[in-house]
Amino acid sequence: MNADKKRRLEAAGFKVGTTDEFLKLTPEESALVFMRLNLAKAVRRRRLAQHYSQIDLAQRLGSSQSRIAKIEAAEPEVSLDLLVRAMLATGAAPREVGRALVAG
């Protein structure tokens, strides 16, 4: 957000801050959310690049289409383990999984 917009919002009585501040996340929680979102985006990007449907990826993973949708949406009940396994099911090498964790 640019400084002028922030100033105008604060002048109008709004409190301006980051998502982390709003949710009161610790640095560790924030990093975990960041990594989960990055992995979910990477799974979707790789799936689409390989022209897999969610059903195709589900079959490769031994799961269901609805679970793939939850993976790609970074649903809270999806474990990091499942996110990593989904990446590997798209043919990603461990190094690519690592890059996805830190991608911005």
Jmol script that loads the backbone (N, CA, C; Angstrom):
load data "model"
ATOM      1  N   MET A   1       0.852  -1.169   0.000  1.00  0.00           N
ATOM      2  CA  MET A   1       0.000   0.000   0.000  1.00  0.00           C
ATOM      3  C   MET A   1       0.899   1.234   0.000  1.00  0.00           C
ATOM      4  N   ASN A   2       0.545   2.198  -0.854  1.00  0.00           N
ATOM      5  CA  ASN A   2       1.401   3.388  -0.895  1.00  0.00           C
ATOM      6  C   ASN A   2       1.138   4.285   0.319  1.00  0.00           C
ATOM      7  N   ALA A   3       2.106   5.120   0.595  1.00  0.00           N
ATOM      8  CA  ALA A   3       2.089   5.941   1.808  1.00  0.00           C
ATOM      9  C   ALA A   3       0.905   6.907   1.836  1.00  0.00           C
ATOM     10  N   ASP A   4       0.548   7.465   0.682  1.00  0.00           N
ATOM     11  CA  ASP A   4      -0.561   8.418   0.623  1.00  0.00           C
ATOM     12  C   ASP A   4      -1.877   7.738   0.983  1.00  0.00           C
ATOM     13  N   LYS A   5      -2.109   6.574   0.435  1.00  0.00           N
ATOM     14  CA  LYS A   5      -3.337   5.844   0.740  1.00  0.00           C
ATOM     15  C   LYS A   5      -3.386   5.475   2.214  1.00  0.00           C
ATOM     16  N   LYS A   6      -2.259   5.035   2.761  1.00  0.00           N
ATOM     17  CA  LYS A   6      -2.197   4.677   4.168  1.00  0.00           C
ATOM     18  C   LYS A   6      -2.531   5.893   5.037  1.00  0.00           C
ATOM     19  N   ARG A   7      -1.966   7.043   4.710  1.00  0.00           N
ATOM     20  CA  ARG A   7      -2.222   8.278   5.451  1.00  0.00           C
ATOM     21  C   ARG A   7      -3.705   8.646   5.416  1.00  0.00           C
ATOM     22  N   ARG A   8      -4.320   8.543   4.224  1.00  0.00           N
ATOM     23  CA  ARG A   8      -5.740   8.881   4.086  1.00  0.00           C
ATOM     24  C   ARG A   8      -6.621   7.943   4.907  1.00  0.00           C
ATOM     25  N   LEU A   9      -6.294   6.656   4.873  1.00  0.00           N
ATOM     26  CA  LEU A   9      -7.081   5.695   5.649  1.00  0.00           C
ATOM     27  C   LEU A   9      -6.952   5.949   7.144  1.00  0.00           C
ATOM     28  N   GLU A  10      -5.732   6.212   7.598  1.00  0.00           N
ATOM     29  CA  GLU A  10      -5.524   6.501   9.020  1.00  0.00           C
ATOM     30  C   GLU A  10      -6.217   7.792   9.428  1.00  0.00           C
ATOM     31  N   ALA A  11      -6.197   8.797   8.546  1.00  0.00           N
ATOM     32  CA  ALA A  11      -6.866  10.069   8.829  1.00  0.00           C
ATOM     33  C   ALA A  11      -8.379   9.880   8.927  1.00  0.00           C
ATOM     34  N   ALA A  12      -8.901   8.883   8.194  1.00  0.00           N
ATOM     35  CA  ALA A  12     -10.337   8.605   8.228  1.00  0.00           C
ATOM     36  C   ALA A  12     -10.712   7.709   9.421  1.00  0.00           C
ATOM     37  N   GLY A  13      -9.721   7.356  10.237  1.00  0.00           N
ATOM     38  CA  GLY A  13      -9.997   6.577  11.435  1.00  0.00           C
ATOM     39  C   GLY A  13      -9.762   5.084  11.308  1.00  0.00           C
ATOM     40  N   PHE A  14      -9.263   4.658  10.155  1.00  0.00           N
ATOM     41  CA  PHE A  14      -8.992   3.233   9.981  1.00  0.00           C
ATOM     42  C   PHE A  14      -7.636   2.876  10.574  1.00  0.00           C
ATOM     43  N   LYS A  15      -7.549   1.675  11.078  1.00  0.00           N
ATOM     44  CA  LYS A  15      -6.276   1.159  11.563  1.00  0.00           C
ATOM     45  C   LYS A  15      -5.659   0.370  10.411  1.00  0.00           C
ATOM     46  N   VAL A  16      -4.420   0.678  10.087  1.00  0.00           N
ATOM     47  CA  VAL A  16      -3.747   0.043   8.957  1.00  0.00           C
ATOM     48  C   VAL A  16      -2.595  -0.793   9.491  1.00  0.00           C
ATOM     49  N   GLY A  17      -2.515  -2.036   9.017  1.00  0.00           N
ATOM     50  CA  GLY A  17      -1.443  -2.927   9.450  1.00  0.00           C
ATOM     51  C   GLY A  17      -1.314  -4.100   8.506  1.00  0.00           C
ATOM     52  N   THR A  18      -0.524  -5.046   8.907  1.00  0.00           N
ATOM     53  CA  THR A  18      -0.298  -6.228   8.088  1.00  0.00           C
ATOM     54  C   THR A  18      -1.278  -7.335   8.480  1.00  0.00           C
ATOM     55  N   THR A  19      -1.364  -8.323   7.639  1.00  0.00           N
ATOM     56  CA  THR A  19      -2.196  -9.490   7.942  1.00  0.00           C
ATOM     57  C   THR A  19      -1.697 -10.165   9.209  1.00  0.00           C
ATOM     58  N   ASP A  20      -0.379 -10.260   9.331  1.00  0.00           N
ATOM     59  CA  ASP A  20       0.198 -10.885  10.520  1.00  0.00           C
ATOM     60  C   ASP A  20      -0.210 -10.151  11.793  1.00  0.00           C
ATOM     61  N   GLU A  21      -0.195  -8.834  11.730  1.00  0.00           N
ATOM     62  CA  GLU A  21      -0.600  -8.043  12.901  1.00  0.00           C
ATOM     63  C   GLU A  21      -2.079  -8.261  13.212  1.00  0.00           C
ATOM     64  N   PHE A  22      -2.899  -8.263  12.171  1.00  0.00           N
ATOM     65  CA  PHE A  22      -4.337  -8.431  12.348  1.00  0.00           C
ATOM     66  C   PHE A  22      -4.656  -9.788  12.970  1.00  0.00           C
ATOM     67  N   LEU A  23      -3.985 -10.835  12.484  1.00  0.00           N
ATOM     68  CA  LEU A  23      -4.240 -12.187  12.981  1.00  0.00           C
ATOM     69  C   LEU A  23      -3.407 -12.536  14.212  1.00  0.00           C
ATOM     70  N   LYS A  24      -2.522 -11.620  14.597  1.00  0.00           N
ATOM     71  CA  LYS A  24      -1.642 -11.828  15.750  1.00  0.00           C
ATOM     72  C   LYS A  24      -0.812 -13.106  15.602  1.00  0.00           C
ATOM     73  N   LEU A  25      -0.219 -13.241  14.420  1.00  0.00           N
ATOM     74  CA  LEU A  25       0.607 -14.409  14.140  1.00  0.00           C
ATOM     75  C   LEU A  25       2.020 -14.196  14.650  1.00  0.00           C
ATOM     76  N   THR A  26       2.581 -15.243  15.195  1.00  0.00           N
ATOM     77  CA  THR A  26       3.997 -15.199  15.546  1.00  0.00           C
ATOM     78  C   THR A  26       4.795 -15.308  14.246  1.00  0.00           C
ATOM     79  N   PRO A  27       6.075 -14.965  14.277  1.00  0.00           N
ATOM     80  CA  PRO A  27       6.885 -15.122  13.061  1.00  0.00           C
ATOM     81  C   PRO A  27       6.879 -16.566  12.542  1.00  0.00           C
ATOM     82  N   GLU A  28       6.850 -17.529  13.452  1.00  0.00           N
ATOM     83  CA  GLU A  28       6.835 -18.930  13.051  1.00  0.00           C
ATOM     84  C   GLU A  28       5.520 -19.294  12.366  1.00  0.00           C
ATOM     85  N   GLU A  29       4.403 -18.824  12.922  1.00  0.00           N
ATOM     86  CA  GLU A  29       3.095 -19.090  12.314  1.00  0.00           C
ATOM     87  C   GLU A  29       2.990 -18.425  10.951  1.00  0.00           C
ATOM     88  N   SER A  30       3.494 -17.222  10.857  1.00  0.00           N
ATOM     89  CA  SER A  30       3.477 -16.507   9.585  1.00  0.00           C
ATOM     90  C   SER A  30       4.291 -17.251   8.527  1.00  0.00           C
ATOM     91  N   ALA A  31       5.458 -17.753   8.909  1.00  0.00           N
ATOM     92  CA  ALA A  31       6.307 -18.498   7.970  1.00  0.00           C
ATOM     93  C   ALA A  31       5.606 -19.775   7.521  1.00  0.00           C
ATOM     94  N   LEU A  32       4.928 -20.449   8.428  1.00  0.00           N
ATOM     95  CA  LEU A  32       4.222 -21.675   8.082  1.00  0.00           C
ATOM     96  C   LEU A  32       3.090 -21.395   7.095  1.00  0.00           C
ATOM     97  N   VAL A  33       2.325 -20.336   7.334  1.00  0.00           N
ATOM     98  CA  VAL A  33       1.254 -19.955   6.408  1.00  0.00           C
ATOM     99  C   VAL A  33       1.844 -19.648   5.036  1.00  0.00           C
ATOM    100  N   PHE A  34       2.932 -18.899   5.005  1.00  0.00           N
ATOM    101  CA  PHE A  34       3.623 -18.540   3.764  1.00  0.00           C
ATOM    102  C   PHE A  34       4.038 -19.802   3.000  1.00  0.00           C
ATOM    103  N   MET A  35       4.628 -20.763   3.691  1.00  0.00           N
ATOM    104  CA  MET A  35       5.094 -21.990   3.051  1.00  0.00           C
ATOM    105  C   MET A  35       3.926 -22.820   2.528  1.00  0.00           C
ATOM    106  N   ARG A  36       2.848 -22.922   3.315  1.00  0.00           N
ATOM    107  CA  ARG A  36       1.678 -23.694   2.876  1.00  0.00           C
ATOM    108  C   ARG A  36       1.069 -23.085   1.618  1.00  0.00           C
ATOM    109  N   LEU A  37       0.940 -21.765   1.599  1.00  0.00           N
ATOM    110  CA  LEU A  37       0.374 -21.095   0.425  1.00  0.00           C
ATOM    111  C   LEU A  37       1.270 -21.276  -0.795  1.00  0.00           C
ATOM    112  N   ASN A  38       2.569 -21.170  -0.599  1.00  0.00           N
ATOM    113  CA  ASN A  38       3.492 -21.361  -1.711  1.00  0.00           C
ATOM    114  C   ASN A  38       3.421 -22.772  -2.278  1.00  0.00           C
ATOM    115  N   LEU A  39       3.359 -23.769  -1.412  1.00  0.00           N
ATOM    116  CA  LEU A  39       3.242 -25.153  -1.884  1.00  0.00           C
ATOM    117  C   LEU A  39       1.931 -25.374  -2.629  1.00  0.00           C
ATOM    118  N   ALA A  40       0.840 -24.845  -2.103  1.00  0.00           N
ATOM    119  CA  ALA A  40      -0.461 -25.013  -2.757  1.00  0.00           C
ATOM    120  C   ALA A  40      -0.449 -24.386  -4.155  1.00  0.00           C
ATOM    121  N   LYS A  41       0.119 -23.185  -4.265  1.00  0.00           N
ATOM    122  CA  LYS A  41       0.217 -22.532  -5.583  1.00  0.00           C
ATOM    123  C   LYS A  41       1.091 -23.340  -6.531  1.00  0.00           C
ATOM    124  N   ALA A  42       2.171 -23.883  -6.010  1.00  0.00           N
ATOM    125  CA  ALA A  42       3.093 -24.658  -6.841  1.00  0.00           C
ATOM    126  C   ALA A  42       2.442 -25.946  -7.330  1.00  0.00           C
ATOM    127  N   VAL A  43       1.658 -26.600  -6.486  1.00  0.00           N
ATOM    128  CA  VAL A  43       0.956 -27.815  -6.913  1.00  0.00           C
ATOM    129  C   VAL A  43       0.033 -27.483  -8.078  1.00  0.00           C
ATOM    130  N   ARG A  44      -0.746 -26.442  -7.929  1.00  0.00           N
ATOM    131  CA  ARG A  44      -1.680 -26.050  -9.002  1.00  0.00           C
ATOM    132  C   ARG A  44      -0.924 -25.679 -10.278  1.00  0.00           C
ATOM    133  N   ARG A  45       0.117 -24.889 -10.126  1.00  0.00           N
ATOM    134  CA  ARG A  45       0.901 -24.454 -11.293  1.00  0.00           C
ATOM    135  C   ARG A  45       1.481 -25.665 -12.030  1.00  0.00           C
ATOM    136  N   ARG A  46       2.054 -26.603 -11.286  1.00  0.00           N
ATOM    137  CA  ARG A  46       2.648 -27.800 -11.904  1.00  0.00           C
ATOM    138  C   ARG A  46       1.575 -28.689 -12.532  1.00  0.00           C
ATOM    139  N   ARG A  47       0.440 -28.824 -11.851  1.00  0.00           N
ATOM    140  CA  ARG A  47      -0.647 -29.644 -12.394  1.00  0.00           C
ATOM    141  C   ARG A  47      -1.118 -29.092 -13.734  1.00  0.00           C
ATOM    142  N   LEU A  48      -1.325 -27.785 -13.775  1.00  0.00           N
ATOM    143  CA  LEU A  48      -1.784 -27.156 -15.013  1.00  0.00           C
ATOM    144  C   LEU A  48      -0.725 -27.222 -16.120  1.00  0.00           C
ATOM    145  N   ALA A  49       0.528 -27.044 -15.755  1.00  0.00           N
ATOM    146  CA  ALA A  49       1.617 -27.094 -16.743  1.00  0.00           C
ATOM    147  C   ALA A  49       1.722 -28.475 -17.385  1.00  0.00           C
ATOM    148  N   GLN A  50       1.355 -29.494 -16.627  1.00  0.00           N
ATOM    149  CA  GLN A  50       1.421 -30.860 -17.151  1.00  0.00           C
ATOM    150  C   GLN A  50       0.093 -31.321 -17.738  1.00  0.00           C
ATOM    151  N   HIS A  51      -0.859 -30.397 -17.796  1.00  0.00           N
ATOM    152  CA  HIS A  51      -2.187 -30.666 -18.364  1.00  0.00           C
ATOM    153  C   HIS A  51      -2.910 -31.802 -17.640  1.00  0.00           C
ATOM    154  N   TYR A  52      -2.685 -31.890 -16.331  1.00  0.00           N
ATOM    155  CA  TYR A  52      -3.408 -32.843 -15.501  1.00  0.00           C
ATOM    156  C   TYR A  52      -4.690 -32.176 -15.009  1.00  0.00           C
ATOM    157  N   SER A  53      -5.757 -32.945 -14.978  1.00  0.00           N
ATOM    158  CA  SER A  53      -6.960 -32.468 -14.290  1.00  0.00           C
ATOM    159  C   SER A  53      -6.763 -32.778 -12.805  1.00  0.00           C
ATOM    160  N   GLN A  54      -7.647 -32.241 -11.990  1.00  0.00           N
ATOM    161  CA  GLN A  54      -7.572 -32.577 -10.568  1.00  0.00           C
ATOM    162  C   GLN A  54      -7.795 -34.075 -10.370  1.00  0.00           C
ATOM    163  N   ILE A  55      -8.627 -34.668 -11.208  1.00  0.00           N
ATOM    164  CA  ILE A  55      -8.869 -36.112 -11.124  1.00  0.00           C
ATOM    165  C   ILE A  55      -7.598 -36.885 -11.475  1.00  0.00           C
ATOM    166  N   ASP A  56      -6.881 -36.434 -12.523  1.00  0.00           N
ATOM    167  CA  ASP A  56      -5.622 -37.092 -12.899  1.00  0.00           C
ATOM    168  C   ASP A  56      -4.634 -37.080 -11.739  1.00  0.00           C
ATOM    169  N   LEU A  57      -4.473 -35.918 -11.130  1.00  0.00           N
ATOM    170  CA  LEU A  57      -3.529 -35.809 -10.017  1.00  0.00           C
ATOM    171  C   LEU A  57      -3.997 -36.640  -8.827  1.00  0.00           C
ATOM    172  N   ALA A  58      -5.299 -36.660  -8.590  1.00  0.00           N
ATOM    173  CA  ALA A  58      -5.838 -37.458  -7.489  1.00  0.00           C
ATOM    174  C   ALA A  58      -5.508 -38.931  -7.686  1.00  0.00           C
ATOM    175  N   GLN A  59      -5.635 -39.411  -8.900  1.00  0.00           N
ATOM    176  CA  GLN A  59      -5.311 -40.813  -9.176  1.00  0.00           C
ATOM    177  C   GLN A  59      -3.829 -41.089  -8.953  1.00  0.00           C
ATOM    178  N   ARG A  60      -2.972 -40.170  -9.377  1.00  0.00           N
ATOM    179  CA  ARG A  60      -1.529 -40.339  -9.166  1.00  0.00           C
ATOM    180  C   ARG A  60      -1.191 -40.351  -7.672  1.00  0.00           C
ATOM    181  N   LEU A  61      -1.954 -39.600  -6.910  1.00  0.00           N
ATOM    182  CA  LEU A  61      -1.698 -39.468  -5.473  1.00  0.00           C
ATOM    183  C   LEU A  61      -2.442 -40.521  -4.648  1.00  0.00           C
ATOM    184  N   GLY A  62      -3.391 -41.217  -5.297  1.00  0.00           N
ATOM    185  CA  GLY A  62      -4.207 -42.185  -4.569  1.00  0.00           C
ATOM    186  C   GLY A  62      -5.204 -41.493  -3.666  1.00  0.00           C
ATOM    187  N   SER A  63      -5.781 -40.403  -4.179  1.00  0.00           N
ATOM    188  CA  SER A  63      -6.687 -39.589  -3.377  1.00  0.00           C
ATOM    189  C   SER A  63      -7.927 -39.270  -4.208  1.00  0.00           C
ATOM    190  N   SER A  64      -8.646 -38.234  -3.812  1.00  0.00           N
ATOM    191  CA  SER A  64      -9.865 -37.843  -4.525  1.00  0.00           C
ATOM    192  C   SER A  64      -9.714 -36.447  -5.128  1.00  0.00           C
ATOM    193  N   GLN A  65     -10.571 -36.156  -6.087  1.00  0.00           N
ATOM    194  CA  GLN A  65     -10.557 -34.832  -6.720  1.00  0.00           C
ATOM    195  C   GLN A  65     -10.826 -33.751  -5.695  1.00  0.00           C
ATOM    196  N   SER A  66     -11.750 -34.001  -4.777  1.00  0.00           N
ATOM    197  CA  SER A  66     -12.065 -32.968  -3.782  1.00  0.00           C
ATOM    198  C   SER A  66     -10.871 -32.691  -2.871  1.00  0.00           C
ATOM    199  N   ARG A  67     -10.058 -33.705  -2.615  1.00  0.00           N
ATOM    200  CA  ARG A  67      -8.857 -33.513  -1.795  1.00  0.00           C
ATOM    201  C   ARG A  67      -7.845 -32.655  -2.558  1.00  0.00           C
ATOM    202  N   ILE A  68      -7.741 -32.855  -3.866  1.00  0.00           N
ATOM    203  CA  ILE A  68      -6.834 -32.020  -4.672  1.00  0.00           C
ATOM    204  C   ILE A  68      -7.301 -30.570  -4.645  1.00  0.00           C
ATOM    205  N   ALA A  69      -8.610 -30.354  -4.732  1.00  0.00           N
ATOM    206  CA  ALA A  69      -9.144 -28.987  -4.644  1.00  0.00           C
ATOM    207  C   ALA A  69      -8.774 -28.362  -3.304  1.00  0.00           C
ATOM    208  N   LYS A  70      -8.849 -29.140  -2.234  1.00  0.00           N
ATOM    209  CA  LYS A  70      -8.484 -28.634  -0.903  1.00  0.00           C
ATOM    210  C   LYS A  70      -6.988 -28.361  -0.820  1.00  0.00           C
ATOM    211  N   ILE A  71      -6.190 -29.198  -1.457  1.00  0.00           N
ATOM    212  CA  ILE A  71      -4.733 -28.973  -1.484  1.00  0.00           C
ATOM    213  C   ILE A  71      -4.446 -27.647  -2.164  1.00  0.00           C
ATOM    214  N   GLU A  72      -5.046 -27.441  -3.327  1.00  0.00           N
ATOM    215  CA  GLU A  72      -4.784 -26.225  -4.104  1.00  0.00           C
ATOM    216  C   GLU A  72      -5.329 -24.972  -3.428  1.00  0.00           C
ATOM    217  N   ALA A  73      -6.305 -25.134  -2.568  1.00  0.00           N
ATOM    218  CA  ALA A  73      -6.861 -23.994  -1.823  1.00  0.00           C
ATOM    219  C   ALA A  73      -6.139 -23.798  -0.490  1.00  0.00           C
ATOM    220  N   ALA A  74      -5.139 -24.644  -0.215  1.00  0.00           N
ATOM    221  CA  ALA A  74      -4.378 -24.586   1.043  1.00  0.00           C
ATOM    222  C   ALA A  74      -5.308 -24.634   2.249  1.00  0.00           C
ATOM    223  N   GLU A  75      -6.303 -25.503   2.188  1.00  0.00           N
ATOM    224  CA  GLU A  75      -7.240 -25.663   3.300  1.00  0.00           C
ATOM    225  C   GLU A  75      -6.474 -26.048   4.560  1.00  0.00           C
ATOM    226  N   PRO A  76      -6.902 -25.562   5.716  1.00  0.00           N
ATOM    227  CA  PRO A  76      -6.182 -25.827   6.970  1.00  0.00           C
ATOM    228  C   PRO A  76      -6.035 -27.311   7.317  1.00  0.00           C
ATOM    229  N   GLU A  77      -7.016 -28.134   6.916  1.00  0.00           N
ATOM    230  CA  GLU A  77      -6.928 -29.554   7.282  1.00  0.00           C
ATOM    231  C   GLU A  77      -5.968 -30.348   6.412  1.00  0.00           C
ATOM    232  N   VAL A  78      -5.419 -29.714   5.379  1.00  0.00           N
ATOM    233  CA  VAL A  78      -4.437 -30.382   4.516  1.00  0.00           C
ATOM    234  C   VAL A  78      -3.066 -30.266   5.177  1.00  0.00           C
ATOM    235  N   SER A  79      -2.443 -31.405   5.403  1.00  0.00           N
ATOM    236  CA  SER A  79      -1.150 -31.413   6.083  1.00  0.00           C
ATOM    237  C   SER A  79      -0.021 -30.997   5.139  1.00  0.00           C
ATOM    238  N   LEU A  80       1.075 -30.555   5.731  1.00  0.00           N
ATOM    239  CA  LEU A  80       2.264 -30.250   4.929  1.00  0.00           C
ATOM    240  C   LEU A  80       2.737 -31.508   4.203  1.00  0.00           C
ATOM    241  N   ASP A  81       2.604 -32.636   4.864  1.00  0.00           N
ATOM    242  CA  ASP A  81       2.981 -33.910   4.254  1.00  0.00           C
ATOM    243  C   ASP A  81       2.209 -34.125   2.952  1.00  0.00           C
ATOM    244  N   LEU A  82       0.913 -33.890   2.970  1.00  0.00           N
ATOM    245  CA  LEU A  82       0.097 -34.082   1.778  1.00  0.00           C
ATOM    246  C   LEU A  82       0.450 -33.066   0.697  1.00  0.00           C
ATOM    247  N   LEU A  83       0.736 -31.837   1.092  1.00  0.00           N
ATOM    248  CA  LEU A  83       1.161 -30.829   0.113  1.00  0.00           C
ATOM    249  C   LEU A  83       2.452 -31.262  -0.579  1.00  0.00           C
ATOM    250  N   VAL A  84       3.392 -31.770   0.190  1.00  0.00           N
ATOM    251  CA  VAL A  84       4.668 -32.227  -0.381  1.00  0.00           C
ATOM    252  C   VAL A  84       4.435 -33.448  -1.268  1.00  0.00           C
ATOM    253  N   ARG A  85       3.621 -34.389  -0.802  1.00  0.00           N
ATOM    254  CA  ARG A  85       3.344 -35.576  -1.614  1.00  0.00           C
ATOM    255  C   ARG A  85       2.667 -35.201  -2.928  1.00  0.00           C
ATOM    256  N   ALA A  86       1.794 -34.200  -2.898  1.00  0.00           N
ATOM    257  CA  ALA A  86       1.138 -33.737  -4.129  1.00  0.00           C
ATOM    258  C   ALA A  86       2.161 -33.143  -5.086  1.00  0.00           C
ATOM    259  N   MET A  87       3.098 -32.381  -4.556  1.00  0.00           N
ATOM    260  CA  MET A  87       4.172 -31.845  -5.407  1.00  0.00           C
ATOM    261  C   MET A  87       4.946 -32.984  -6.050  1.00  0.00           C
ATOM    262  N   LEU A  88       5.311 -33.971  -5.259  1.00  0.00           N
ATOM    263  CA  LEU A  88       6.078 -35.109  -5.778  1.00  0.00           C
ATOM    264  C   LEU A  88       5.267 -35.895  -6.809  1.00  0.00           C
ATOM    265  N   ALA A  89       3.952 -35.964  -6.617  1.00  0.00           N
ATOM    266  CA  ALA A  89       3.086 -36.675  -7.562  1.00  0.00           C
ATOM    267  C   ALA A  89       3.016 -35.970  -8.912  1.00  0.00           C
ATOM    268  N   THR A  90       3.332 -34.684  -8.934  1.00  0.00           N
ATOM    269  CA  THR A  90       3.378 -33.966 -10.215  1.00  0.00           C
ATOM    270  C   THR A  90       4.719 -34.164 -10.909  1.00  0.00           C
ATOM    271  N   GLY A  91       5.613 -34.919 -10.258  1.00  0.00           N
ATOM    272  CA  GLY A  91       6.929 -35.176 -10.836  1.00  0.00           C
ATOM    273  C   GLY A  91       8.005 -34.229 -10.343  1.00  0.00           C
ATOM    274  N   ALA A  92       7.682 -33.410  -9.359  1.00  0.00           N
ATOM    275  CA  ALA A  92       8.663 -32.466  -8.825  1.00  0.00           C
ATOM    276  C   ALA A  92       9.788 -33.205  -8.110  1.00  0.00           C
ATOM    277  N   ALA A  93      10.988 -32.726  -8.309  1.00  0.00           N
ATOM    278  CA  ALA A  93      12.139 -33.250  -7.568  1.00  0.00           C
ATOM    279  C   ALA A  93      12.151 -32.597  -6.184  1.00  0.00           C
ATOM    280  N   PRO A  94      12.777 -33.238  -5.205  1.00  0.00           N
ATOM    281  CA  PRO A  94      12.851 -32.639  -3.864  1.00  0.00           C
ATOM    282  C   PRO A  94      13.375 -31.199  -3.881  1.00  0.00           C
ATOM    283  N   ARG A  95      14.313 -30.908  -4.756  1.00  0.00           N
ATOM    284  CA  ARG A  95      14.846 -29.550  -4.858  1.00  0.00           C
ATOM    285  C   ARG A  95      13.748 -28.558  -5.265  1.00  0.00           C
ATOM    286  N   GLU A  96      12.854 -28.982  -6.160  1.00  0.00           N
ATOM    287  CA  GLU A  96      11.756 -28.126  -6.583  1.00  0.00           C
ATOM    288  C   GLU A  96      10.770 -27.890  -5.441  1.00  0.00           C
ATOM    289  N   VAL A  97      10.578 -28.898  -4.620  1.00  0.00           N
ATOM    290  CA  VAL A  97       9.720 -28.736  -3.441  1.00  0.00           C
ATOM    291  C   VAL A  97      10.326 -27.677  -2.530  1.00  0.00           C
ATOM    292  N   GLY A  98      11.629 -27.762  -2.326  1.00  0.00           N
ATOM    293  CA  GLY A  98      12.316 -26.776  -1.501  1.00  0.00           C
ATOM    294  C   GLY A  98      12.196 -25.373  -2.057  1.00  0.00           C
ATOM    295  N   ARG A  99      12.341 -25.248  -3.365  1.00  0.00           N
ATOM    296  CA  ARG A  99      12.189 -23.916  -3.990  1.00  0.00           C
ATOM    297  C   ARG A  99      10.780 -23.386  -3.812  1.00  0.00           C
ATOM    298  N   ALA A 100       9.790 -24.279  -3.929  1.00  0.00           N
ATOM    299  CA  ALA A 100       8.404 -23.851  -3.759  1.00  0.00           C
ATOM    300  C   ALA A 100       8.126 -23.348  -2.354  1.00  0.00           C
ATOM    301  N   LEU A 101       8.798 -23.937  -1.378  1.00  0.00           N
ATOM    302  CA  LEU A 101       8.614 -23.508   0.008  1.00  0.00           C
ATOM    303  C   LEU A 101       9.026 -22.063   0.233  1.00  0.00           C
ATOM    304  N   VAL A 102      10.031 -21.609  -0.482  1.00  0.00           N
ATOM    305  CA  VAL A 102      10.564 -20.268  -0.247  1.00  0.00           C
ATOM    306  C   VAL A 102      10.203 -19.282  -1.358  1.00  0.00           C
ATOM    307  N   ALA A 103       9.490 -19.740  -2.380  1.00  0.00           N
ATOM    308  CA  ALA A 103       9.129 -18.851  -3.488  1.00  0.00           C
ATOM    309  C   ALA A 103       8.212 -17.743  -2.990  1.00  0.00           C
ATOM    310  N   GLY A 104       8.296 -16.623  -3.611  1.00  0.00           N
ATOM    311  CA  GLY A 104       7.446 -15.514  -3.186  1.00  0.00           C
ATOM    312  C   GLY A 104       6.586 -15.034  -4.217  1.00  0.00           C
TER     313      GLY A 104
END
end "model"
wireframe off; spacefill off
backbone 0.3
color backbone group
